[in-house]
Structures are given as C-alpha cells and as structure tokens.
Amino acid sequence: MANSKQARKRARQSDGRNALRSAQRSRVRSAIKSVRKAIGGGDAPAAQAALRAATRVIDSMADKQVVHKNNAARNKSRLAAAIKAMA
C-alpha cells in the first residue's frame, strides 16, 4: 500500500490509466477479430470494409502508444495479405 500522499495519487492515476488502456487494447483485438471473421466467411467486400474500420482503430491506438507501431503495421499487413489471398 502506498504510504505517502504522492504515492497514493500515483497509484490512482496508474489504475485509471490501466483501465483505459485495457479497453483500448480490447478495441484493437475486437477489430482484428471482426476482419478475421469476415475473411473466414469468404465475403471479400465485407472483409475489405472491416479492414478499413480496423485500420482506423489500429492506427489510432498506435498513435496513442497503446500498441507498438510495429505491432500495428504487422497486424494490418497480415490482414491485408489474408484478404488479398481470398481473390
């Protein structure tokens, strides 16, 4: 347990930040899953639309440093390659 006033405040801030970033990471994972689901369904136009939406979410979280920029680039690249392979 934090003993000083400053340490208690830092613990509160850390808890709030962790909750926010957990939700943001969840948004990224959900966006990726939605693209994979569309790819699995074999619907190319739906997969393209899901990829566009997921790209916005992934880039936004990479800009906020919730996920690493290389992680974001890797995910986008793999999803795009999977959609391209459908054709």
C-alpha positions as CSV (number, residue, x, y, z in Angstrom):
1,M,0.0,0.0,0.0
2,A,1.2,3.5,-0.8
3,N,2.3,5.4,2.3
4,S,2.7,9.0,1.0
5,K,0.1,11.3,-0.5
6,Q,2.1,11.4,-3.7
7,A,2.3,7.6,-3.9
8,R,-1.4,7.3,-3.3
9,K,-2.1,9.7,-6.2
10,R,0.3,7.9,-8.5
11,A,-1.5,4.6,-7.7
12,R,-4.9,6.2,-8.5
13,Q,-3.5,7.5,-11.8
14,S,-2.0,4.2,-12.6
15,D,-5.2,2.4,-12.0
16,G,-7.2,4.8,-14.2
17,R,-4.6,4.7,-17.0
18,N,-4.5,0.9,-16.9
19,A,-8.3,0.6,-17.2
20,L,-8.4,3.0,-20.1
21,R,-5.6,1.2,-22.0
22,S,-7.1,-2.2,-21.3
23,A,-10.3,-1.1,-23.0
24,Q,-8.3,0.4,-25.9
25,R,-6.3,-2.8,-26.4
26,S,-9.6,-4.7,-26.4
27,R,-10.9,-2.5,-29.2
28,V,-7.9,-3.3,-31.3
29,R,-8.3,-7.1,-30.7
30,S,-12.0,-6.9,-31.5
31,A,-11.4,-5.0,-34.7
32,I,-8.8,-7.7,-35.8
33,K,-11.3,-10.5,-34.9
34,S,-14.0,-8.9,-37.0
35,V,-11.8,-8.8,-40.0
36,R,-10.7,-12.5,-39.5
37,K,-14.4,-13.4,-39.1
38,A,-15.2,-11.7,-42.4
39,I,-12.3,-13.5,-44.1
40,G,-13.5,-16.8,-42.7
41,G,-16.9,-16.2,-44.1
42,G,-15.5,-15.7,-47.5
43,D,-17.1,-12.4,-48.1
44,A,-14.5,-10.2,-49.7
45,P,-16.4,-6.9,-49.8
46,A,-17.3,-7.3,-46.1
47,A,-13.7,-8.2,-45.3
48,Q,-12.5,-5.0,-47.1
49,A,-14.9,-2.9,-45.2
50,A,-13.9,-4.5,-41.9
51,L,-10.3,-3.9,-42.7
52,R,-10.8,-0.2,-43.4
53,A,-12.6,0.1,-40.0
54,A,-9.9,-1.9,-38.2
55,T,-7.1,0.1,-39.8
56,R,-8.5,3.3,-38.3
57,V,-8.7,1.7,-34.9
58,I,-5.3,0.2,-35.1
59,D,-3.6,3.4,-36.3
60,S,-5.4,5.4,-33.6
61,M,-4.1,3.2,-30.9
62,A,-0.6,3.1,-32.3
63,D,-0.6,6.9,-32.3
64,K,-1.6,6.8,-28.6
65,Q,1.1,4.2,-28.0
66,V,-1.4,1.7,-26.7
67,V,0.1,-0.8,-29.1
68,H,3.6,-0.5,-30.7
69,K,3.7,0.9,-34.2
70,N,5.5,-2.2,-35.5
71,N,2.7,-4.4,-34.0
72,A,0.1,-2.2,-35.7
73,A,1.9,-2.4,-39.0
74,R,2.3,-6.2,-38.7
75,N,-1.4,-6.7,-38.0
76,K,-2.5,-4.5,-40.8
77,S,-0.1,-6.2,-43.2
78,R,-1.2,-9.7,-42.3
79,L,-4.9,-8.9,-42.5
80,A,-4.4,-7.2,-46.0
81,A,-2.5,-10.2,-47.2
82,A,-5.2,-12.6,-46.0
83,I,-7.8,-10.6,-47.9
84,K,-5.7,-10.5,-51.0
85,A,-5.2,-14.3,-50.8
86,M,-9.0,-14.7,-50.9
87,A,-9.2,-13.5,-54.5
